Amino acid sequence: LKIFLEKTMGAYFVIGFIAASIDILVFVFLHEYISLPALICHSISIPISAVFSFICNAFLNFKKTDFLFYRFLSFLVIVATGYLLGAVIILIAEYLNLGGTMGKLISLPFVFFLQYFLNSRISFRDYYV
């Protein structure tokens, strides 16, 4: 179990790093260059990176491609939970005059650990039917 957790968490981190990079690049482009409000940018960048993350985690990391529709639905609920946590942190950062981009960056480790914990136990668990 320990080896599995270390292996999947490492791969989850790499996939998450790439997904977070996609998320941040889309967010920064929309927020800093197009001047859209931070929460709108967050609402666009999260789904794009979430689809990438789900596909990579399902097929490459956890190798769980059975019940794909149900796994994706639970993954989306967990993404929504991370989205809400990120939105709260962005709002707090903006309230503290740190800016939306800084709030986005601060939120990443919190969202990562929350989502890994939930996804490894819900979205990518073994199903015994």
ABEGO torsion letter per residue (X at the ends): XAAAAAAAAAAAAAAAAAAAAAAAAAAAAAAAAAGBBAAAAAAAAAAAAAAAAAAAAAAAAAGBABGAAAAAAAAAAAAAAAAAAAAAAAAAAAAAGAEAAAAAAAAAAAAAAAAAAAAAAAAABBBBX
